[in-house]
């Protein structure tokens, strides 16, 4: 074994004894660097040195490990002598420590602002919204543009119901009289017979399913027109007035045709049964017939009234519905406020975690500043080790040492660098 390690270190009698650096890198780098003279390490030919050491140690894996440790020790020794680099390193540590303390200060300020200002503001807003919900339930008047009246809604709905029944009966009877009913000359025709036929639905049923469906659905045409007028009034501008006017004109024209059809049938019967010559029925005669206008306004006027009452009823309903909307809107605002509060509470936890993590980093930095350590350049270490290894492997190849042994040597060098990088990065904050 004595021959195996012969030549690892260059020693002679004249050289002062050197203090060794710990060979196990997991124990860390010694803070005590010997103030001895040394060869200019950065000017050495590490490739040739590796070849020479490999030959003297016969490619021993144990010898390679010792040589690699010696390379690291020399870098540490050189770094300890480079006071400028060490002072810069300490200045960097102090600057980093100052930055962490400043960041901690800002985090504490943010945390205090959230706890003392933002969350109380959200809580106050939630309390206000909850109080408004209670007030709206008691008296919604201050929160509504128009006072909501349930009585007005009920009265309007009642009137609207009876007017709807009237319009259904009127238009079904008038439509049957205009389209299907045949008047006889012997009939005692009165205005009520012209307008209403109590048996209109029954007679339409006996006449056929088509007649029945038509009689039953025609009233809904007018109800639909009334509903459209209400919806169009929700708009604004000249376009809205144009649409409403067209609907009213359309309804009036349809009522005019119904009235004309009924009065024409009555006129023709009177003309057939009379002894005097009567001219053919025309719009001129219809406009002079009071029954013609009675039929029109019995439907059209009631239709207009139905439209106004429907609009009033819907407005009353919407006013009452606004109360629910007001309450719902405030509940949605409360939910949003509660969400914001949860996010702030989560942020407080994140801040506290950051503060705790920074406190650990500050403790480590303060310890490094209090007990400074030597730093070396890992990339330089890797470069030198690889040069040394290339020389070592060159000897092994020349000596025809099996490739498995060469691969093992390469593995030893790689593991050495990785161990040094891990230990120094985590413990000694080495530069890159």
C-alpha positions in Angstrom: 0.0 0.0 0.0 3.0 2.3 0.6 4.0 2.0 -3.0 0.4 2.7 -4.1 0.3 6.2 -2.6 3.9 7.0 -3.4 4.0 10.2 -5.4 0.5 11.5 -4.7 1.8 14.6 -3.0 5.0 16.4 -3.9 6.9 16.4 -0.7 10.5 17.1 0.2 12.6 17.8 3.2 12.8 21.5 2.6 9.1 22.0 2.3 7.2 23.2 5.5 4.6 20.8 6.7 1.1 21.6 5.4 -2.1 21.3 7.2 -4.5 19.0 5.5 -8.1 19.7 4.4 -10.7 17.2 5.3 -10.8 14.4 2.7 -14.5 13.6 3.2 -16.3 16.3 1.3 -19.5 15.7 3.2 -17.9 17.2 6.3 -17.6 20.6 4.5 -14.6 22.8 3.6 -12.3 23.8 6.3 -12.4 27.5 7.2 -8.8 27.4 8.2 -6.6 27.8 5.1 -2.8 27.3 5.6 -0.8 30.4 4.9 2.0 28.4 3.1 3.7 28.9 -0.2 2.3 26.8 -3.0 2.8 26.2 -6.7 0.8 28.4 -9.1 -2.1 25.9 -9.4 -3.8 27.7 -12.3 -0.6 27.3 -14.4 -0.2 23.6 -13.9 -0.8 21.2 -16.8 -3.5 19.1 -15.2 -3.7 16.7 -18.1 -0.1 15.8 -17.8 -0.4 15.7 -14.0 -3.3 13.3 -14.3 -1.3 11.1 -16.7 1.7 11.2 -14.3 -0.3 10.4 -11.2 -2.2 7.7 -13.0 1.1 6.0 -13.9 2.6 6.4 -10.4 -0.6 5.0 -8.8 -1.2 2.4 -11.6 -4.7 3.7 -12.2 -6.0 2.9 -8.7 -9.5 4.0 -8.0 -8.5 4.8 -4.4 -5.6 6.9 -5.6 -7.9 8.8 -8.0 -10.2 9.7 -5.2 -7.3 11.0 -3.1 -5.9 13.0 -6.1 -9.3 14.6 -6.8 -9.6 15.6 -3.1 -6.1 17.1 -3.3 -7.3 19.2 -6.3 -10.3 20.5 -4.4 -8.0 21.3 -1.4 -5.7 23.4 -3.6 -8.6 25.3 -5.0 -9.8 26.0 -1.4 -6.4 27.1 -0.4 -6.1 29.5 -3.4 -9.6 30.9 -2.7 -8.6 31.5 0.9 -5.7 33.6 -0.2 -7.8 35.6 -2.7 -9.0 38.2 -0.2 -10.7 40.4 -2.8 -13.0 37.5 -4.0 -13.8 36.6 -0.4 -14.7 40.2 0.5 -16.9 40.5 -2.6 -18.6 37.3 -1.5 -19.2 38.6 2.0 -20.5 41.9 0.5 -22.9 39.9 -1.7 -24.1 38.0 1.4 -24.7 41.2 3.3 -26.6 42.7 0.3 -28.7 39.6 0.0 -29.4 39.7 3.8 -30.4 43.4 3.5 -32.7 42.5 0.6 -34.4 39.7 2.5 -35.0 41.9 5.5 -36.5 44.6 3.3 -38.7 42.0 1.7 -39.8 40.8 5.1 -40.7 44.4 6.1 -42.9 44.8 3.0 -44.6 41.5 3.6 -45.3 42.5 7.2 -46.8 45.8 6.0 -48.9 44.0 3.4 -50.1 41.5 6.0 -51.0 44.3 8.5 -52.8 46.2 5.8 -54.9 43.2 4.9 -55.7 42.4 8.5 -56.3 46.0 9.7 -57.8 47.6 6.6 -58.9 45.5 3.7 -60.7 42.7 5.6 -62.5 45.2 8.0 -63.6 47.2 5.0 -65.1 44.0 3.4 -66.8 43.0 6.6 -68.3 46.5 6.9 -69.6 46.3 3.3 -71.1 42.9 4.0 -72.8 44.2 7.1 -74.2 47.1 5.1 -75.6 44.9 2.4 -77.2 42.6 4.9 -78.8 45.6 6.6 -80.1 46.8 3.3 -81.7 43.4 2.6 -83.6 43.7 5.9 -84.7 47.3 5.1 -85.8 46.3 1.6 -88.0 43.6 3.1 -89.5 46.0 5.6 -90.0 49.0 3.2 -88.7 48.8 -0.4 -89.9 52.3 -1.3 -86.6 54.2 -0.9 -84.9 51.7 -3.1 -87.5 51.8 -6.0 -88.0 54.5 -8.6 -91.8 53.8 -8.4 -93.7 52.6 -5.4 -94.7 49.0 -5.8 -98.4 48.3 -5.1 -99.7 44.8 -4.7 -103.3 46.2 -4.7 -102.8 47.9 -8.1 -101.4 44.6 -9.4 -104.3 42.6 -8.2 -106.9 45.1 -9.6 -105.1 45.3 -12.9 -104.9 41.5 -13.2 -108.6 41.2 -12.4 -109.7 43.7 -15.0 -107.2 42.2 -17.5 -108.8 38.7 -16.9 -112.3 39.9 -17.6 -111.3 42.0 -20.6 -109.5 38.9 -22.0 -112.7 36.8 -21.6 -114.7 39.6 -23.3 -112.2 39.8 -26.2 -112.2 36.1 -26.6 -116.0 35.9 -26.8 -116.3 39.0 -29.0 -113.7 38.0 -31.6 -114.7 34.4 -31.7 -118.4 35.4 -32.2 -117.6 38.2 -34.6 -115.3 36.0 -36.6 -117.8 33.3 -36.8 -120.5 35.8 -37.9 -118.2 37.3 -40.5 -116.8 34.1 -42.0 -119.3 31.3 -41.5 -122.7 32.4 -40.2 -125.5 32.6 -42.8 -128.2 35.1 -42.0 -131.8 34.3 -43.2 -134.2 36.9 -44.6 -136.7 35.8 -42.0 -134.2 36.4 -39.1 -135.0 39.2 -36.7 -131.6 40.7 -37.0 -130.5 43.0 -34.2 -127.2 44.6 -33.4 -126.6 42.0 -30.7 -127.0 39.2 -33.2 -124.5 41.0 -35.5 -121.9 41.2 -32.7 -122.5 38.1 -30.6 -123.5 34.6 -31.2 -123.8 32.6 -28.0 -123.7 29.4 -30.0 -120.6 30.4 -32.1 -118.3 27.8 -30.6 -120.9 25.0 -30.7 -121.9 25.8 -34.2 -118.3 26.0 -35.4 -117.8 22.6 -33.8 -120.7 21.2 -35.8 -119.5 22.9 -38.9 -116.1 21.2 -38.7 -112.8 21.1 -36.9 -111.2 23.7 -39.1 -113.9 26.2 -38.3 -113.6 25.4 -34.6 -109.8 25.9 -34.6 -110.1 29.2 -36.4 -112.8 30.5 -34.1 -110.8 29.5 -31.0 -107.5 30.9 -32.2 -108.5 34.2 -33.8 -108.8 35.9 -30.4 -105.2 35.1 -29.6 -104.1 37.0 -32.6 -105.4 40.2 -31.0 -104.0 39.3 -27.6 -100.7 38.6 -29.3 -100.8 42.0 -31.0 -101.5 43.6 -27.6 -98.5 41.8 -26.0 -96.3 43.0 -28.9 -97.3 46.6 -28.3 -96.2 46.2 -24.7 -92.9 44.7 -25.6 -92.2 47.3 -28.3 -92.9 50.1 -25.7 -89.9 48.8 -23.8 -87.7 50.2 -26.6 -87.0 53.8 -27.4 -86.7 56.1 -30.4 -88.7 56.6 -33.6 -88.4 52.9 -34.5 -90.4 52.0 -31.4 -93.2 54.4 -32.2 -93.3 53.2 -35.8 -93.7 49.6 -34.7 -96.5 50.4 -32.2 -98.3 52.5 -34.7 -98.2 49.8 -37.3 -99.6 47.2 -34.8 -102.5 49.5 -33.9 -103.3 50.3 -37.5 -103.2 46.6 -38.4 -105.6 45.8 -35.6 -107.9 48.6 -36.6 -107.9 47.4 -40.3 -108.7 43.9 -39.2 -111.6 45.1 -37.0 -112.8 47.2 -40.0 -112.9 44.2 -42.2 -114.8 42.2 -39.7 -117.3 44.9 -39.2 -117.6 45.4 -43.0 -118.2 41.6 -43.5 -120.9 41.5 -40.8 -122.7 44.7 -41.8 -122.5 43.7 -45.5 -124.3 40.4 -44.8 -127.0 42.3 -42.9 -127.4 44.8 -45.6 -127.7 42.2 -48.3 -130.5 40.4 -46.4 -132.4 43.7 -46.0 -131.8 44.4 -49.7 -133.2 41.0 -50.7 -136.2 41.3 -48.4 -137.0 44.9 -49.2 -139.3 46.4 -51.8 -137.3 49.4 -52.5 -134.2 49.5 -54.7 -131.0 49.6 -52.6 -127.5 50.2 -54.1 -124.8 47.6 -53.6 -123.0 47.7 -50.3 -119.8 49.7 -50.2 -117.4 51.3 -47.7 -119.2 54.6 -48.3 -122.4 53.1 -47.0 -120.5 51.2 -44.2 -119.0 54.5 -42.9 -122.5 55.9 -42.7 -123.7 52.8 -40.8 -123.7 53.3 -37.0 -123.6 49.5 -36.6 -120.4 49.4 -38.6 -118.7 51.7 -36.1 -120.3 50.0 -33.1 -118.8 46.6 -34.2 -115.4 48.2 -34.7 -115.2 49.9 -31.4 -116.7 47.1 -29.5 -113.5 45.2 -30.4 -110.9 47.8 -31.2 -111.6 50.1 -28.3 -111.6 47.3 -25.7 -108.5 45.9 -27.3 -106.7 49.3 -26.8 -108.0 49.4 -23.2 -106.7 45.8 -22.7 -103.3 46.9 -24.0 -103.0 49.8 -21.5 -104.2 47.7 -18.6 -101.8 44.9 -19.6 -99.0 47.4 -19.7 -99.9 48.8 -16.3 -100.2 45.3 -14.8 -96.8 44.2 -16.2 -95.3 47.4 -14.8 -96.8 46.7 -11.4 -95.5 43.1 -11.5 -92.0 44.3 -12.5 -92.0 46.8 -9.7 -92.7 44.0 -7.2 -90.2 41.8 -9.0 -87.6 44.5 -8.6 -87.7 43.9 -4.9 -86.6 40.4 -5.4 -84.0 41.6 -7.9 -82.7 44.1 -5.4 -82.4 41.5 -2.7 -80.8 39.0 -5.1 -78.3 41.7 -6.3 -77.2 42.4 -2.8 -76.9 38.7 -2.0 -74.7 38.3 -5.1 -72.6 41.3 -3.9 -72.3 39.6 -0.5 -71.1 36.4 -2.2 -68.4 38.4 -4.1 -67.3 40.2 -1.0 -67.0 36.9 0.9 -65.0 35.5 -2.0 -62.6 38.5 -1.8 -62.3 38.0 1.9 -61.4 34.3 1.4 -58.7 35.3 -1.1 -57.3 37.8 1.3 -57.2 35.3 4.1 -55.4 32.9 1.8 -53.0 35.7 1.0 -52.3 36.1 4.7 -51.3 32.5 4.9 -49.1 32.8 1.9 -47.4 35.9 3.3 -46.8 34.1 6.6 -45.3 31.2 4.8 -43.0 33.5 2.8 -42.0 35.3 6.1 -41.2 32.0 7.7 -39.1 30.8 4.7 -37.3 34.1 4.6 -36.6 34.0 8.3 -34.8 30.7 7.8 -32.8 32.1 4.9 -31.9 35.2 7.1 -30.7 32.9 9.9 -28.5 31.0 7.5 -27.1 34.2 5.9 -26.4 35.7 9.4 -24.6 32.5 10.3 -22.5 32.6 7.2 -21.6 36.2 7.8 -20.7 35.5 11.4 -18.7 32.5 10.5 -17.4 33.1 7.0 -16.5 30.2 4.8 -14.2 29.9 1.8 -15.8 29.8 -1.6 -14.5 28.2 -4.8 -15.6 28.1 -8.4 -17.4 24.9 -9.1 -17.0 25.3 -12.9 -13.3 25.7 -12.5 -13.2 22.6 -10.3 -15.1 20.6 -12.9 -12.7 21.9 -15.7 -9.6 20.9 -13.7 -11.0 17.5 -12.7 -11.9 16.6 -16.2 -8.5 17.6 -17.5 -6.9 15.5 -14.8 -9.2 12.6 -15.6 -8.4 12.7 -19.3 -4.7 12.3 -18.4 -5.5 9.6 -16.0 -7.6 7.7 -18.6 -4.9 8.2 -21.2 -2.5 6.3 -18.9 -5.1 3.6 -18.3 -5.6 3.2 -22.0 -1.8 3.0 -22.6 -1.5 0.5 -19.7 -4.3 -1.6 -21.3 -6.3 -1.4 -18.2 -9.8 -2.9 -18.8 -12.5 -0.5 -20.1 -14.7 -1.4 -17.1 -12.0 0.1 -14.8 -11.8 3.2 -17.0 -15.6 3.6 -16.8 -15.4 3.3 -13.1 -12.7 6.0 -13.0 -15.0 8.3 -15.0 -17.8 7.5 -12.7 -15.7 8.4 -9.6 -14.8 11.8 -11.1 -18.4 12.6 -12.0 -19.7 11.6 -8.6 -16.9 13.7 -7.0 -18.0 16.8 -8.9 -21.7 16.3 -8.2 -21.1 15.7 -4.4 -18.9 18.8 -4.2 -21.6 20.9 -6.1 -24.4 19.7 -3.8 -22.5 20.1 -0.6 -21.0 23.5 -1.4 -24.2 24.9 -2.9 -26.3 24.0 0.1 -23.7 24.7 2.8 -21.1 27.2 1.4 -23.0 29.1 -1.3 -20.2 28.7 -3.8 -20.2 30.9 -6.9 -20.9 29.6 -10.4 
